[in-house]
Amino acid sequence: MIRTKTRIAIAGAAYQGVNLLRGPWRSKEVTVRRRAITWQLDLRQGIDLSIYLFGSFEPSVVKAYGRVVHPGSTVVDVGANIGAHTLPLARAVGAAGRVYAFEPTSFAFGKMEANVALNPMLAARVVPERAMLVKSDADALPGHVYSSWPVTGHLDLHPQHRGQLMGTENAEAVTLDRYVERAGVNAVDFVKIDVDGNEDHVLLGATATVSRFRPVMIVELAPYLYDGSEHSFEVLIDFLADHGYSMSELKSGDALPLRPDALRDRIPEGGSVNALCRPGG
């Protein structure tokens, strides 16, 4: 497990190297093809830079799709951002599958739409939704959430993960349960959740969906993001335990404890881990 600040430092150094090799005068916005997917990328953004350099964002997560997502699957991508996982998931579900991609910020949603449009075959499998998944129908949409991770110098970034707040104007706040009912979704086989400390609210608003469909999930666990906020890391882990899920670290496959205090001890301060959550374990 790597601390968030360490990853940020590595990304900044990587950007400087890429910028030097490409030539500082060249545009930082590029269109490239990586692993059979075409991307429109801004190399000054951390997610984009990862795709440019490594072919994907969070390669271990993308690799896991081959084990847990199958042709014909129905997938929910929560925190879709620029489509970094949406498009690999669309490839994994095949022509008969669907990916419902939720992103509330105009900044990231616009980039996701552009990337989806660059891949017409995959676009038919994606349902982009400019929405934030919340815990109850009464929840208001926050005016800003984190969806940009610049690798160049910026002010007003999060003190730890160095994200930048972006506006959610014209987005919708909706629970996953309400959305599934409204859209007539009749299966949810896999869910990816990466929403920077809002994971507890996403799952609380998906109680009926999780109970009915029992999807496999990949959930980012970052205890430090919950400290001092209205969200609760304890509620997140208790939800998974109460619904009969087991957890393992995605990269190593090692079992993770379903006790919040033990997980806090296991994850380095300021760090995070992607957990593979399976029902019935």
Sequence and secondary structure as in RCSB ss.txt:
>XXXX:A:sequence
MIRTKTRIAIAGAAYQGVNLLRGPWRSKEVTVRRRAITWQLDLRQGIDLSIYLFGSFEPSVVKAYGRVVHPGSTV
VDVGANIGAHTLPLARAVGAAGRVYAFEPTSFAFGKMEANVALNPMLAARVVPERAMLVKSDADALPGHVYSSWP
VTGHLDLHPQHRGQLMGTENAEAVTLDRYVERAGVNAVDFVKIDVDGNEDHVLLGATATVSRFRPVMIVELAPYL
YDGSEHSFEVLIDFLADHGYSMSELKSGDALPLRPDALRDRIPEGGSVNALCRPGG
>XXXX:A:secstr
  BHHHHHHHHHHHHHHHHHHH TTS SEEEEEETTEEEEEETTBHHHHHHHHHSSSSHHHHHHHHHH  TT EE
EEES TTTTTHHHHHHHH TT EEEEE   HHHHHHHHHHHHT HHHHTTEEEE EEE SSTT    SEEEEE B
SS  SS  TTT  EEEE TT EEE HHHHHHHHT     EEEE  TT HHHHHHTTHHHHHHH  EEEEEE GGG
TTTSS  HHHHHHHHHHTTEEEEETTT  EE S HHHHHHHS TTB EEEEEEET 
